[in-house]
Amino acid sequence: KNEVEQSPQNLTAQEGEFITINCSYSVGISALHWLQQHPGGGIVSLFMLSSGKKKHGRLIATINIQEKHSSLHITASHPRDSAVYICAVYRGDNNDMRFGAGTRLTVKP
Amino acid sequence: KAGVTQTPRYLIKTRGQQVTLSCSPISGHRSVSWYQQTPGQGLQFLFEYFSETQRNKGNFPGRFSGRQFSNSRSEMNVSTLELGDSALYLCASSPPTDTQYFGPGTRLTVL
């Protein structure tokens, strides 16, 4: 079993829909990271969080340390949100990271 | 501030050769991490350098090595290349206790 599990693997939505991507992990972590990767490979960091909730524009990330679970929400989705979203966890207080397999999101106009 | 830069962006090598990839972090960032991304394995952590010292290492064979210079620039070396080393190699830099900033990657193809 992978240390970091994401669901769903693929997600297709219509423009304007509310989207949720889930991440569960089985190891102790110091922080969790949500990344966005567009076609062509470039990775952008969306959030790094160790507790609670963070919001940036239409994106919201939450984490429940006790349940070892995090969610990434996208409100009012747009075709430009189409990308692969990757959950990564920091193990301990160093930069040893473990990655989920990613969720491929397609938002149709 | 300029972003993380990686050179070269694309590279083609043959089996048995060795390769060196370079990463220049954002000015002021002392931590540089390297990752490998393949369609089969996804993203995997290679190693992390901080102030010229390897601080952590992922589960890769000894053919993969790296170093960091006093100006925080980092290089990654892969010796005796295998077909399975074909991948996108990403580096990321970060200030202390903050999020990582990724470079565009070097796409290595081993023939």
Backbone of each chain as ProteinMPNN parsed JSONL, in Angstrom:
{"seq_chain_A": "KNEVEQSPQNLTAQEGEFITINCSYSVGISALHWLQQHPGGGIVSLFMLSSGKKKHGRLIATINIQEKHSSLHITASHPRDSAVYICAVYRGDNNDMRFGAGTRLTVKP", "coords_chain_A": {"N_chain_A": [[0.851, -1.184, 0.0], [0.557, 2.213, -0.867], [2.189, 4.947, 0.727], [1.024, 7.394, 0.495], [-2.097, 8.146, -0.599], [-4.216, 9.1, -3.192], [-7.412, 10.334, -4.221], [-10.069, 11.182, -6.483], [-8.465, 9.214, -9.124], [-8.781, 10.186, -11.676], [-10.661, 12.939, -12.85], [-13.41, 14.497, -14.192], [-14.995, 17.495, -14.887], [-17.62, 19.93, -15.233], [-17.377, 23.301, -16.28], [-17.519, 25.617, -13.646], [-18.343, 23.911, -11.65], [-18.039, 22.589, -8.283], [-15.152, 21.229, -6.91], [-13.551, 18.462, -5.391], [-10.632, 17.022, -4.199], [-9.04, 14.285, -2.752], [-6.702, 13.263, -0.196], [-4.993, 10.799, 1.477], [-2.857, 9.633, 4.038], [-0.338, 7.493, 5.475], [1.775, 7.752, 7.15], [3.714, 9.399, 9.733], [3.76, 12.896, 9.662], [5.257, 16.112, 9.03], [4.327, 18.163, 7.555], [2.064, 18.904, 4.845], [1.771, 19.012, 1.356], [0.295, 20.56, -1.422], [0.45, 20.266, -4.857], [0.491, 21.536, -8.21], [0.484, 20.424, -11.481], [0.976, 21.246, -14.733], [0.376, 20.31, -18.2], [3.408, 19.572, -19.884], [5.031, 19.701, -17.749], [5.791, 21.59, -15.74], [5.835, 22.385, -12.302], [3.845, 23.751, -9.785], [3.716, 25.11, -6.605], [0.929, 24.927, -4.524], [-0.21, 24.93, -1.901], [1.196, 24.689, 1.379], [0.667, 22.979, 4.273], [0.155, 22.347, 7.752], [-1.773, 22.157, 9.596], [-5.296, 22.676, 10.075], [-6.75, 24.952, 7.825], [-6.311, 26.442, 4.606], [-6.659, 29.154, 2.326], [-6.705, 30.287, -1.007], [-7.612, 32.428, -3.272], [-9.746, 30.8, -5.445], [-9.169, 28.361, -4.442], [-9.065, 25.977, -1.832], [-7.548, 24.421, 0.894], [-7.564, 21.769, 3.189], [-6.649, 20.109, 6.23], [-6.629, 17.227, 8.289], [-5.06, 16.228, 10.908], [-5.303, 14.191, 12.832], [-6.926, 12.319, 11.561], [-5.363, 11.816, 9.412], [-5.646, 12.956, 6.82], [-6.276, 14.949, 3.963], [-7.838, 17.524, 2.048], [-8.336, 19.028, -1.141], [-10.01, 21.706, -2.411], [-11.736, 23.139, -5.14], [-13.401, 25.927, -6.037], [-16.016, 27.095, -8.225], [-15.011, 26.017, -10.747], [-12.733, 26.166, -13.552], [-11.785, 25.893, -17.013], [-9.0, 26.405, -17.149], [-8.09, 25.344, -14.822], [-7.544, 22.774, -15.325], [-5.372, 20.177, -14.877], [-2.773, 18.186, -13.359], [-3.071, 17.283, -10.044], [-1.165, 17.022, -7.193], [-0.518, 15.421, -4.193], [1.701, 15.734, -1.515], [3.737, 14.593, 1.148], [5.633, 15.72, 3.91], [7.946, 13.954, 5.652], [8.697, 13.875, 8.972], [10.988, 16.324, 10.204], [12.48, 17.096, 8.091], [13.244, 17.366, 4.559], [12.335, 15.015, 3.357], [10.283, 13.683, 1.176], [7.142, 12.228, 0.312], [5.107, 11.158, -2.327], [1.795, 11.376, -3.664], [0.007, 9.648, -6.284], [-1.22, 11.396, -7.913], [-3.961, 13.374, -9.179], [-5.774, 13.601, -12.039], [-7.266, 16.291, -13.379], [-9.84, 17.413, -15.418], [-11.46, 20.112, -16.728], [-14.298, 20.958, -18.346], [-15.497, 23.306, -20.772]], "CA_chain_A": [[0.0, 0.0, 0.0], [1.331, 3.43, -0.913], [2.11, 5.77, 1.924], [0.149, 8.518, 0.182], [-3.133, 7.731, -1.537], [-5.086, 10.175, -3.656], [-8.622, 9.952, -4.948], [-9.996, 10.111, -7.475], [-7.295, 9.271, -10.013], [-9.179, 11.063, -12.772], [-11.874, 13.681, -12.533], [-13.875, 15.4, -15.247], [-16.043, 18.363, -14.362], [-18.075, 21.025, -16.081], [-16.996, 24.622, -15.78], [-18.39, 26.142, -12.607], [-18.596, 22.924, -10.602], [-17.194, 22.525, -7.086], [-14.326, 20.03, -7.037], [-12.813, 18.015, -4.216], [-9.621, 15.981, -4.381], [-8.694, 13.798, -1.422], [-5.373, 12.692, 0.021], [-4.834, 10.116, 2.758], [-1.477, 9.194, 4.216], [-0.238, 6.5, 6.55], [2.988, 7.987, 7.923], [3.745, 10.642, 10.482], [4.252, 13.958, 8.8], [5.394, 17.439, 9.617], [3.53, 19.068, 6.728], [1.538, 18.336, 3.618], [1.943, 19.945, 0.259], [-0.484, 20.346, -2.642], [1.157, 20.751, -6.039], [-0.253, 21.529, -9.473], [1.381, 20.205, -12.604], [0.332, 21.416, -16.026], [1.059, 19.614, -19.301], [4.713, 20.175, -20.11], [5.834, 19.298, -16.601], [6.072, 22.552, -14.696], [5.109, 22.178, -11.045], [3.613, 24.948, -8.985], [3.258, 24.826, -5.256], [-0.328, 25.591, -4.204], [-0.3, 25.103, -0.453], [1.858, 23.819, 2.336], [-0.069, 23.155, 5.518], [0.372, 21.345, 8.787], [-3.001, 22.065, 10.39], [-6.377, 23.589, 9.738], [-7.253, 25.256, 6.495], [-5.754, 27.61, 3.927], [-7.457, 29.559, 1.165], [-6.046, 31.21, -1.927], [-8.508, 32.599, -4.414], [-10.81, 29.786, -5.51], [-8.643, 27.104, -3.907], [-9.072, 25.801, -0.384], [-6.953, 23.156, 1.328], [-7.782, 21.455, 4.592], [-5.951, 18.924, 6.702], [-7.011, 16.698, 9.591], [-3.873, 15.458, 11.304], [-5.725, 12.982, 13.555], [-7.448, 11.346, 10.598], [-4.357, 11.666, 8.351], [-6.401, 13.193, 5.601], [-6.325, 16.325, 3.476], [-8.648, 17.742, 0.852], [-8.155, 20.244, -1.933], [-11.271, 22.092, -3.034], [-11.711, 24.209, -6.133], [-14.744, 26.464, -6.246], [-16.247, 27.708, -9.533], [-13.905, 25.513, -11.574], [-12.527, 26.789, -14.861], [-10.91, 25.037, -17.837], [-7.569, 26.594, -16.872], [-7.739, 24.528, -13.661], [-7.205, 21.427, -15.804], [-3.983, 19.888, -14.536], [-2.636, 17.09, -12.399], [-2.883, 17.781, -8.686], [-0.357, 16.034, -6.485], [-0.376, 15.579, -2.749], [3.013, 15.277, -1.052], [3.877, 14.771, 2.588], [6.967, 15.816, 4.483], [8.109, 13.052, 6.782], [9.601, 14.416, 9.969], [11.287, 17.748, 10.075], [13.381, 17.335, 6.959], [12.537, 17.432, 3.286], [12.053, 13.704, 2.792], [8.901, 13.782, 0.74], [6.466, 11.103, -0.35], [4.128, 11.745, -3.224], [0.678, 10.63, -4.194], [0.1, 9.379, -7.726], [-1.794, 12.521, -8.638], [-5.334, 13.37, -9.684], [-5.852, 14.346, -13.3], [-8.519, 17.045, -13.453], [-10.21, 18.055, -16.684], [-12.65, 20.942, -16.595], [-14.808, 21.235, -19.691], [-16.26, 24.56, -20.842]], "C_chain_A": [[0.895, 1.244, 0.0], [1.133, 4.224, 0.367], [1.175, 6.957, 1.732], [-0.83, 8.084, -0.909], [-4.003, 8.927, -1.904], [-6.313, 9.59, -4.336], [-9.399, 11.2, -5.332], [-8.719, 10.216, -8.3], [-7.556, 10.224, -11.164], [-10.507, 11.707, -12.426], [-12.199, 14.61, -13.697], [-15.046, 16.202, -14.712], [-16.448, 19.382, -15.417], [-17.654, 22.344, -15.438], [-18.021, 25.108, -14.759], [-18.628, 25.182, -11.462], [-17.602, 23.068, -9.448], [-16.47, 21.185, -7.109], [-13.622, 19.737, -5.733], [-11.87, 16.888, -4.595], [-9.137, 15.596, -2.99], [-7.312, 13.173, -1.371], [-5.351, 12.068, 1.414], [-3.411, 9.595, 2.849], [-1.365, 8.316, 5.447], [0.984, 6.715, 7.435], [2.852, 9.267, 8.731], [4.362, 11.727, 9.633], [4.447, 15.241, 9.589], [4.578, 18.458, 8.827], [3.076, 18.337, 5.48], [1.504, 19.422, 2.572], [0.977, 19.573, -0.87], [0.242, 21.031, -3.797], [0.241, 20.66, -7.254], [0.754, 21.376, -10.597], [0.598, 20.276, -13.909], [1.053, 20.586, -17.078], [2.355, 20.326, -19.642], [5.609, 20.025, -18.901], [6.014, 20.297, -15.488], [5.216, 22.348, -13.464], [5.03, 23.487, -10.292], [3.124, 24.514, -7.61], [1.984, 25.602, -4.982], [-0.399, 25.926, -2.714], [0.708, 24.207, 0.251], [1.155, 24.059, 3.665], [0.217, 22.026, 6.48], [-0.832, 21.235, 9.722], [-4.041, 22.983, 9.785], [-6.67, 23.719, 8.256], [-6.524, 26.463, 5.929], [-6.584, 27.879, 2.678], [-6.628, 30.518, 0.316], [-6.924, 31.312, -3.162], [-9.618, 31.565, -4.37], [-10.368, 28.438, -4.933], [-8.655, 27.119, -2.384], [-8.449, 24.446, -0.072], [-7.203, 22.99, 2.813], [-6.972, 20.222, 4.969], [-6.469, 18.544, 8.082], [-5.894, 15.75, 10.011], [-4.283, 14.148, 11.993], [-6.198, 11.898, 12.604], [-6.475, 11.101, 9.449], [-5.007, 11.824, 6.979], [-6.383, 14.678, 5.256], [-7.21, 16.382, 2.239], [-8.255, 19.041, 0.187], [-9.477, 20.513, -2.633], [-11.028, 23.204, -4.028], [-13.149, 24.668, -6.332], [-14.819, 27.11, -7.627], [-15.149, 27.31, -10.515], [-13.936, 26.106, -12.978], [-11.633, 25.879, -15.684], [-9.415, 25.219, -17.559], [-7.128, 25.865, -15.6], [-7.345, 23.115, -14.064], [-5.708, 21.198, -15.637], [-3.971, 18.611, -13.709], [-2.337, 17.7, -11.039], [-2.251, 16.675, -7.849], [-0.271, 16.406, -5.017], [0.989, 15.02, -2.351], [3.112, 15.531, 0.446], [5.347, 14.848, 2.953], [7.027, 14.891, 5.694], [9.106, 13.661, 7.76], [9.876, 15.878, 9.713], [12.337, 18.015, 9.007], [12.575, 17.319, 5.671], [12.406, 16.085, 2.601], [10.584, 13.675, 2.454], [8.418, 12.481, 0.116], [5.298, 11.68, -1.124], [2.969, 10.803, -3.497], [0.831, 10.49, -5.703], [-0.504, 10.503, -8.562], [-3.235, 12.289, -9.044], [-5.367, 14.217, -10.931], [-7.226, 14.976, -13.407], [-8.69, 17.648, -14.834], [-11.494, 18.825, -16.456], [-13.089, 21.352, -17.993], [-15.635, 22.522, -19.69], [-17.735, 24.297, -21.083]], "O_chain_A": [[1.86, 1.327, 0.76], [0.077, 4.185, 0.999], [0.601, 7.465, 2.696], [-0.423, 7.701, -2.006], [-4.463, 9.668, -1.036], [-6.269, 8.517, -4.938], [-9.394, 12.181, -4.588], [-7.978, 11.193, -8.186], [-6.673, 10.975, -11.578], [-11.366, 11.096, -11.79], [-11.364, 15.405, -14.127], [-15.984, 15.64, -14.147], [-15.709, 19.652, -16.364], [-17.589, 22.47, -14.215], [-19.229, 25.021, -14.98], [-19.077, 25.602, -10.396], [-16.496, 23.586, -9.607], [-17.087, 20.138, -7.302], [-13.151, 20.646, -5.05], [-12.271, 15.917, -5.237], [-8.857, 16.457, -2.156], [-6.817, 12.629, -2.358], [-5.654, 12.731, 2.407], [-2.832, 9.167, 1.851], [-2.196, 8.388, 6.352], [1.211, 5.948, 8.37], [1.995, 10.107, 8.456], [5.37, 11.507, 8.961], [3.88, 15.426, 10.666], [4.183, 19.494, 9.363], [3.623, 17.3, 5.107], [1.244, 20.59, 2.861], [0.86, 18.401, -1.228], [0.596, 22.208, -3.724], [-0.658, 19.821, -7.316], [1.749, 22.098, -10.662], [-0.311, 19.484, -14.157], [2.205, 20.198, -16.883], [2.395, 21.555, -19.684], [6.823, 20.203, -19.006], [6.36, 19.903, -14.374], [4.004, 22.158, -13.569], [6.007, 24.228, -10.178], [2.24, 23.667, -7.478], [1.95, 26.816, -5.184], [-0.622, 27.076, -2.333], [1.029, 23.115, -0.217], [1.057, 25.194, 4.131], [0.485, 20.894, 6.076], [-0.899, 20.322, 10.545], [-3.719, 23.938, 9.079], [-6.818, 22.731, 7.537], [-6.164, 27.386, 6.658], [-7.132, 26.966, 2.062], [-5.956, 31.417, 0.821], [-6.971, 30.4, -3.988], [-10.345, 31.463, -3.381], [-11.139, 27.479, -4.947], [-8.312, 28.111, -1.741], [-8.784, 23.442, -0.7], [-7.074, 23.934, 3.594], [-6.652, 19.393, 4.116], [-6.716, 19.402, 8.93], [-5.8, 14.621, 9.53], [-3.667, 13.109, 11.755], [-5.917, 10.715, 12.8], [-6.741, 10.257, 8.593], [-4.924, 10.95, 6.116], [-6.464, 15.54, 6.13], [-7.314, 15.414, 1.485], [-7.892, 20.017, 0.842], [-9.999, 19.663, -3.353], [-10.218, 24.101, -3.793], [-14.008, 23.889, -6.746], [-13.819, 27.611, -8.142], [-14.444, 28.166, -11.049], [-14.98, 26.485, -13.509], [-10.805, 25.161, -15.124], [-8.643, 24.273, -17.721], [-5.932, 25.775, -15.323], [-6.863, 22.344, -13.234], [-4.887, 21.932, -16.188], [-5.015, 18.035, -13.402], [-1.446, 18.539, -10.909], [-2.741, 15.546, -7.806], [0.011, 17.548, -4.656], [1.379, 13.945, -2.809], [2.635, 16.547, 0.95], [6.188, 14.146, 2.392], [6.251, 15.034, 6.639], [10.248, 13.93, 7.39], [9.083, 16.575, 9.08], [13.003, 19.05, 9.028], [11.345, 17.265, 5.707], [12.37, 16.025, 1.372], [9.734, 13.646, 3.344], [9.176, 11.744, -0.515], [4.593, 12.568, -0.647], [3.142, 9.585, -3.553], [1.68, 11.136, -6.316], [-0.316, 10.55, -9.778], [-3.671, 11.153, -9.227], [-5.034, 15.402, -10.901], [-8.233, 14.276, -13.514], [-7.792, 18.311, -15.352], [-12.502, 18.255, -16.039], [-12.348, 22.006, -18.726], [-16.373, 22.8, -18.744], [-18.524, 25.238, -21.169]]}, "seq_chain_B": "KAGVTQTPRYLIKTRGQQVTLSCSPISGHRSVSWYQQTPGQGLQFLFEYFSETQRNKGNFPGRFSGRQFSNSRSEMNVSTLELGDSALYLCASSPPTDTQYFGPGTRLTVL", "coords_chain_B": {"N_chain_B": [[12.321, 38.278, -8.043], [14.414, 35.919, -9.674], [13.352, 32.717, -10.866], [13.738, 29.194, -10.05], [16.262, 27.691, -11.884], [17.083, 25.274, -14.342], [19.481, 23.348, -16.014], [20.723, 21.149, -18.571], [17.637, 21.688, -20.423], [16.673, 19.634, -21.957], [17.888, 16.407, -22.746], [19.706, 13.888, -24.348], [20.964, 10.704, -23.996], [23.051, 7.752, -24.167], [22.842, 4.314, -23.143], [24.938, 3.402, -20.418], [26.457, 5.687, -20.467], [27.322, 8.709, -18.621], [25.736, 11.407, -16.833], [25.355, 14.859, -16.063], [23.4, 17.071, -14.3], [22.218, 20.382, -13.77], [21.284, 22.773, -11.285], [20.075, 25.884, -10.39], [19.277, 27.603, -7.581], [16.652, 29.75, -6.227], [17.683, 32.993, -5.37], [19.125, 33.272, -2.204], [17.932, 31.026, -1.177], [18.804, 28.14, 0.563], [18.384, 25.486, 0.584], [18.215, 22.709, -1.516], [16.445, 20.42, -3.374], [16.147, 17.303, -5.097], [14.241, 15.541, -7.546], [12.791, 12.721, -9.173], [10.723, 12.068, -11.911], [8.63, 9.769, -13.377], [6.478, 8.116, -15.78], [5.635, 5.645, -14.776], [6.366, 5.405, -12.025], [5.763, 7.834, -10.938], [6.295, 10.823, -9.024], [9.356, 10.907, -7.294], [11.458, 11.196, -4.489], [14.809, 12.187, -4.558], [17.281, 13.343, -3.372], [18.312, 15.75, -0.873], [19.947, 18.809, -0.388], [21.604, 20.961, 1.844], [23.228, 23.843, 2.637], [25.617, 22.872, 1.438], [25.715, 20.258, 2.296], [24.589, 16.923, 2.195], [21.443, 16.353, 3.25], [19.37, 14.591, 3.343], [18.325, 11.504, 1.854], [16.767, 9.743, -0.742], [15.423, 6.551, -1.802], [17.36, 5.459, -3.849], [19.709, 3.969, -6.162], [23.351, 3.917, -5.774], [24.348, 4.995, -8.07], [23.238, 7.376, -8.516], [24.016, 10.564, -7.636], [24.888, 13.598, -5.914], [25.713, 17.077, -5.448], [26.356, 20.133, -3.69], [27.193, 23.501, -4.102], [29.067, 26.3, -2.722], [27.643, 28.55, -3.382], [25.096, 27.718, -3.327], [24.158, 26.554, -5.648], [23.382, 23.504, -7.319], [24.337, 20.234, -8.372], [23.456, 17.243, -10.08], [24.352, 13.933, -10.578], [24.313, 11.136, -12.699], [25.534, 8.015, -13.102], [26.628, 5.428, -15.378], [24.296, 5.054, -17.106], [20.966, 3.787, -17.372], [18.216, 2.392, -19.266], [15.898, 2.77, -17.829], [16.351, 5.087, -16.467], [15.418, 7.174, -17.845], [13.59, 10.054, -17.626], [11.831, 12.832, -16.112], [13.676, 15.165, -14.47], [13.516, 16.975, -11.628], [14.28, 19.907, -9.825], [14.081, 21.599, -6.726], [13.932, 24.526, -4.752], [14.148, 25.971, -1.482], [13.467, 28.32, 1.127], [14.242, 28.318, 4.68], [11.941, 26.295, 6.424], [9.73, 26.631, 4.678], [7.596, 26.647, 1.775], [8.337, 24.732, -1.213], [9.967, 25.666, -4.235], [9.685, 24.919, -7.517], [11.797, 24.022, -10.251], [11.817, 24.068, -13.92], [12.534, 21.59, -14.804], [14.576, 18.901, -16.126], [14.475, 17.026, -18.962], [15.398, 13.849, -19.428], [16.445, 11.516, -21.744], [17.232, 8.217, -22.266], [18.848, 6.21, -24.506]], "CA_chain_B": [[13.41, 37.299, -7.957], [14.379, 34.902, -10.706], [12.937, 31.421, -10.354], [14.709, 28.105, -10.084], [16.621, 27.35, -13.251], [17.717, 23.984, -14.524], [20.101, 23.162, -17.314], [19.955, 21.583, -19.735], [16.217, 21.363, -20.34], [16.495, 18.341, -22.613], [19.159, 15.708, -22.872], [19.618, 12.512, -24.847], [22.19, 9.97, -23.732], [22.936, 6.314, -24.441], [23.108, 3.446, -21.996], [26.329, 3.309, -20.02], [27.052, 7.018, -20.298], [26.962, 9.406, -17.4], [25.139, 12.707, -17.114], [25.331, 15.823, -14.959], [22.341, 18.07, -14.423], [22.509, 21.525, -12.918], [20.138, 23.493, -10.728], [20.384, 27.129, -9.693], [18.095, 27.928, -6.77], [16.291, 31.148, -6.047], [18.662, 33.679, -4.54], [18.799, 33.252, -0.776], [17.495, 29.691, -0.763], [19.954, 27.297, 0.82], [18.003, 24.078, 0.452], [17.904, 22.259, -2.868], [16.042, 19.013, -3.43], [16.041, 16.717, -6.432], [13.184, 14.56, -7.701], [12.651, 12.049, -10.461], [9.33, 11.785, -12.262], [8.425, 8.858, -14.504], [5.066, 7.721, -15.899], [5.326, 4.459, -13.986], [6.585, 5.582, -10.584], [5.363, 9.157, -10.482], [7.351, 11.638, -8.433], [10.108, 10.273, -6.219], [12.49, 12.042, -3.903], [16.181, 11.686, -4.742], [18.055, 13.811, -2.224], [18.217, 17.155, -0.511], [21.174, 19.433, 0.081], [21.463, 22.212, 2.598], [24.56, 24.369, 2.982], [26.651, 21.995, 0.863], [25.687, 18.934, 2.924], [23.403, 16.134, 1.884], [20.687, 16.253, 4.493], [18.506, 13.42, 3.282], [18.47, 10.772, 0.6], [15.703, 8.797, -1.042], [15.8, 5.165, -2.035], [17.904, 5.296, -5.197], [21.042, 3.342, -6.117], [24.5, 4.807, -5.658], [24.67, 5.644, -9.355], [22.688, 8.73, -8.421], [24.738, 11.337, -6.628], [24.717, 15.026, -6.091], [26.522, 17.939, -4.6], [25.932, 21.53, -3.65], [28.326, 24.414, -4.015], [28.93, 27.337, -1.701], [26.631, 29.535, -3.801], [23.846, 26.948, -3.27], [23.889, 25.807, -6.882], [23.518, 22.075, -7.086], [24.442, 19.349, -9.524], [23.099, 15.863, -9.878], [25.073, 13.086, -11.516], [23.886, 9.748, -12.824], [26.558, 7.266, -13.827], [26.223, 4.17, -15.995], [22.871, 5.24, -17.374], [20.116, 2.671, -17.794], [17.02, 2.868, -19.963], [14.916, 3.175, -16.828], [16.665, 6.414, -15.909], [14.713, 8.183, -18.643], [12.645, 10.685, -16.705], [11.928, 14.27, -15.884], [14.373, 15.412, -13.212], [13.107, 18.273, -11.119], [14.887, 20.369, -8.6], [13.278, 22.595, -6.026], [14.663, 25.197, -3.687], [13.267, 26.529, -0.457], [14.045, 28.932, 2.314], [13.935, 27.459, 5.827], [10.553, 26.065, 6.862], [8.759, 27.223, 3.761], [7.249, 25.798, 0.647], [9.368, 24.555, -2.213], [9.765, 26.278, -5.535], [10.201, 23.947, -8.463], [12.304, 24.419, -11.552], [11.067, 23.512, -15.041], [12.916, 20.2, -15.02], [15.409, 18.433, -17.238], [13.943, 15.772, -19.48], [16.495, 12.975, -19.85], [16.088, 10.322, -22.503], [18.346, 7.287, -22.395], [18.586, 5.307, -25.641]], "C_chain_B": [[13.293, 36.314, -9.101], [14.005, 33.57, -10.062], [14.073, 30.429, -10.356], [15.007, 27.769, -11.545], [17.349, 26.012, -13.282], [18.295, 23.906, -15.927], [20.728, 21.778, -17.385], [18.473, 21.256, -19.558], [15.926, 19.993, -20.953], [17.863, 17.724, -22.864], [18.897, 14.303, -23.384], [20.975, 11.855, -24.655], [21.967, 8.509, -24.121], [23.298, 5.535, -23.175], [24.596, 3.379, -21.701], [27.01, 4.657, -19.836], [26.713, 7.587, -18.927], [26.456, 10.795, -17.768], [25.197, 13.574, -15.849], [24.279, 16.881, -15.25], [22.614, 19.186, -13.412], [21.237, 22.243, -12.481], [20.639, 24.742, -10.015], [19.158, 27.557, -8.903], [17.782, 29.416, -6.795], [17.294, 31.778, -5.084], [18.215, 33.696, -3.085], [18.317, 31.908, -0.269], [18.713, 28.797, -0.591], [19.654, 25.816, 0.682], [17.652, 23.783, -0.998], [17.584, 20.771, -2.815], [15.916, 18.57, -4.871], [14.993, 15.619, -6.436], [13.239, 13.959, -9.093], [11.171, 11.792, -10.71], [9.275, 10.917, -13.5], [6.951, 8.503, -14.584], [4.704, 6.555, -14.986], [5.386, 4.675, -12.485], [6.111, 6.927, -10.057], [6.555, 9.935, -9.964], [8.02, 10.875, -7.305], [11.225, 11.197, -5.776], [13.853, 11.392, -4.078], [17.057, 12.056, -3.555], [17.868, 15.299, -2.028], [19.543, 17.631, 0.043], [20.849, 20.737, 0.788], [22.858, 22.641, 3.015], [25.659, 23.372, 2.648], [26.681, 20.591, 1.446], [24.426, 18.199, 2.498], [22.658, 15.856, 3.179], [19.789, 15.029, 4.5], [18.607, 12.779, 1.913], [17.31, 9.8, 0.443], [16.283, 7.432, -1.369], [16.218, 4.938, -3.49], [19.297, 4.685, -5.099], [22.161, 4.388, -6.107], [24.934, 5.459, -6.953], [24.169, 7.093, -9.385], [23.424, 9.467, -7.3], [24.537, 12.819, -6.894], [25.728, 15.785, -5.262], [25.961, 19.352, -4.652], [27.16, 22.395, -3.422], [28.04, 25.523, -3.013], [27.914, 28.411, -2.089], [25.239, 28.915, -3.887], [23.454, 26.266, -4.576], [24.152, 24.326, -6.64], [23.646, 21.335, -8.41], [24.03, 17.952, -9.107], [23.782, 15.05, -10.962], [24.466, 11.688, -11.523], [24.939, 9.038, -13.663], [25.949, 5.988, -14.401], [24.718, 4.158, -16.261], [22.203, 3.954, -17.85], [18.875, 3.247, -18.469], [15.983, 3.411, -18.983], [15.195, 4.509, -16.179], [16.022, 7.521, -16.728], [13.588, 8.766, -17.795], [12.762, 12.182, -16.797], [12.576, 14.451, -14.511], [14.094, 16.852, -12.795], [13.944, 18.642, -9.91], [13.986, 21.453, -8.008], [14.123, 23.232, -4.95], [13.677, 25.771, -2.684], [14.078, 27.265, 0.588], [13.7, 28.041, 3.515], [12.448, 27.436, 6.142], [9.526, 26.744, 5.966], [8.561, 26.302, 2.574], [8.379, 25.731, -0.362], [8.968, 25.214, -3.523], [10.47, 25.401, -6.564], [10.743, 24.62, -9.722], [11.517, 23.737, -12.659], [11.424, 22.064, -15.348], [13.867, 20.01, -16.186], [14.84, 17.099, -17.679], [15.083, 14.966, -20.072], [15.929, 11.764, -20.571], [17.331, 9.475, -22.664], [18.001, 6.271, -23.485], [19.463, 4.064, -25.557]], "O_chain_B": [[12.187, 35.914, -9.463], [14.293, 33.321, -8.891], [15.223, 30.776, -10.627], [14.088, 27.584, -12.342], [18.115, 25.671, -12.382], [17.676, 24.342, -16.897], [21.218, 21.274, -16.374], [18.115, 20.586, -18.59], [15.025, 19.284, -20.504], [18.844, 18.411, -23.15], [17.988, 13.615, -22.919], [22.002, 12.377, -25.09], [20.839, 8.086, -24.372], [23.967, 6.041, -22.275], [25.418, 3.308, -22.615], [28.017, 4.761, -19.136], [25.92, 7.017, -18.178], [26.711, 11.295, -18.864], [25.101, 13.077, -14.727], [24.277, 17.501, -16.314], [23.172, 18.949, -12.34], [20.252, 22.305, -13.217], [21.512, 24.671, -9.15], [18.112, 27.843, -9.486], [18.549, 30.225, -7.316], [17.699, 31.156, -4.102], [17.089, 34.079, -2.768], [18.295, 31.672, 0.939], [19.554, 28.702, -1.485], [20.566, 24.988, 0.664], [16.888, 24.515, -1.627], [18.354, 19.973, -2.281], [15.614, 19.37, -5.756], [14.86, 14.863, -5.474], [13.671, 14.596, -10.053], [10.453, 11.349, -9.814], [9.808, 11.281, -14.548], [6.24, 8.575, -13.581], [3.584, 6.49, -14.478], [4.534, 4.172, -11.753], [6.065, 7.133, -8.844], [7.685, 9.734, -10.409], [7.352, 10.273, -6.464], [11.85, 11.884, -6.584], [14.035, 10.209, -3.789], [17.521, 11.183, -2.82], [17.344, 16.006, -2.888], [20.182, 16.946, 0.841], [19.962, 21.494, 0.394], [23.58, 21.889, 3.67], [26.52, 23.072, 3.475], [27.578, 19.811, 1.126], [23.34, 18.775, 2.448], [23.179, 15.206, 4.086], [19.483, 14.491, 5.564], [18.937, 13.441, 0.929], [16.924, 9.118, 1.393], [17.483, 7.198, -1.228], [15.5, 4.298, -4.259], [19.988, 4.851, -4.093], [21.945, 5.567, -6.39], [25.774, 6.359, -6.957], [24.628, 7.912, -10.181], [23.436, 9.019, -6.153], [24.076, 13.226, -7.961], [26.491, 15.211, -4.484], [25.192, 19.705, -5.547], [28.047, 22.051, -2.641], [26.92, 25.665, -2.523], [27.384, 29.106, -1.222], [24.319, 29.509, -4.449], [22.508, 25.479, -4.601], [25.027, 23.951, -5.86], [23.12, 21.77, -9.434], [24.22, 17.531, -7.966], [23.786, 15.439, -12.13], [24.147, 11.133, -10.471], [25.199, 9.422, -14.803], [24.893, 5.533, -13.961], [23.977, 3.348, -15.703], [22.769, 3.162, -18.603], [18.525, 4.412, -18.28], [15.285, 4.383, -19.27], [14.369, 5.017, -15.42], [16.077, 8.688, -16.34], [12.731, 8.03, -17.305], [13.649, 12.729, -17.453], [12.072, 13.943, -13.509], [14.397, 17.804, -13.515], [14.274, 17.795, -9.08], [13.237, 22.124, -8.718], [14.934, 22.566, -4.308], [12.516, 26.022, -3.006], [15.211, 26.898, 0.899], [12.929, 27.093, 3.364], [11.787, 28.474, 6.121], [8.573, 27.356, 6.447], [9.27, 25.31, 2.403], [9.272, 26.577, -0.363], [7.788, 25.303, -3.864], [11.678, 25.174, -6.494], [10.225, 25.635, -10.186], [10.643, 22.916, -12.381], [10.697, 21.385, -16.072], [13.951, 20.834, -17.097], [14.732, 16.161, -16.89], [15.664, 15.345, -21.089], [15.044, 11.077, -20.061], [18.362, 9.951, -23.14], [16.996, 5.565, -23.398], [19.383, 3.193, -26.422]]}, "name": "protein", "num_of_chains": 2, "seq": "KNEVEQSPQNLTAQEGEFITINCSYSVGISALHWLQQHPGGGIVSLFMLSSGKKKHGRLIATINIQEKHSSLHITASHPRDSAVYICAVYRGDNNDMRFGAGTRLTVKPKAGVTQTPRYLIKTRGQQVTLSCSPISGHRSVSWYQQTPGQGLQFLFEYFSETQRNKGNFPGRFSGRQFSNSRSEMNVSTLELGDSALYLCASSPPTDTQYFGPGTRLTVL"}
